[in-house]
Amino acid sequence: MNIDKDQIISLLRQQNHPQADQAEQELPDQVDPEQHADLLAKFGLNPQELLGTFGGLGNLL
């Protein structure tokens, strides 16, 4: 399942993440949590938690 980059950036900004702007530049428009796991980890994001948050399985963050 792909997640829209804007949703991830919004989440980072809500958390006042210091690298939100950098993530906006580096993440693709559609993020595949499995394929982009290393890039997500760079910004402190857990792919499984993102899937839970944006995949309709509840808010884990």
N, C-alpha and C positions, 0 to 999 in steps of 0.2 A: 504494500500500500504506500503510495506516495503522499507526502504532506506538502502543502503549499508553503513556500519559503516565507511568505508574509505572516503566516500563522506562527512560525518559529521565531521570526524577528519580533513579533508582537509579544510573545512570551518572554523573550530575553529582555525586552524593554520594560515589561512589567516588573521584572526582577532586578531592574537597574544594572543589568549585566554590563561590565566595562567593555566587552568586545562585541556588543550588538552591532555597531556600525561595520566592524570587520566581517562579522558573520554575514551581514547583508551583502557585502561585496563578494564573498567567497562561496556562499551556498548557491547551488543551482536553483532555478525557479521551482522545480519539483524535486523534493528531497526524498530519496528512497532510504529509509533508516538503516536497512541492511547494507546496501551498496555504499552509503556515505557515512558509515559508522565511525570511521577514523576522523573524518572532518567534524562530525557532530561532537565527538569526544574532545576535540581541540577546544570547543566552546563549552565544555562541561555538561554536555547533554547526553543522556542515556537513551539510545534508540528504542529500547523496550518501553521506557516511560513515555516517550513521545507517541509511540503507537497507542498506548493506553489513553493518553490525554486526547489525541486527535483522532483516534480510531473508534471512538464511541464506547470505549470500555471503562469510562470513568476518568475522573481527574486525579492523576497520581502525583502531580507536581504542586 
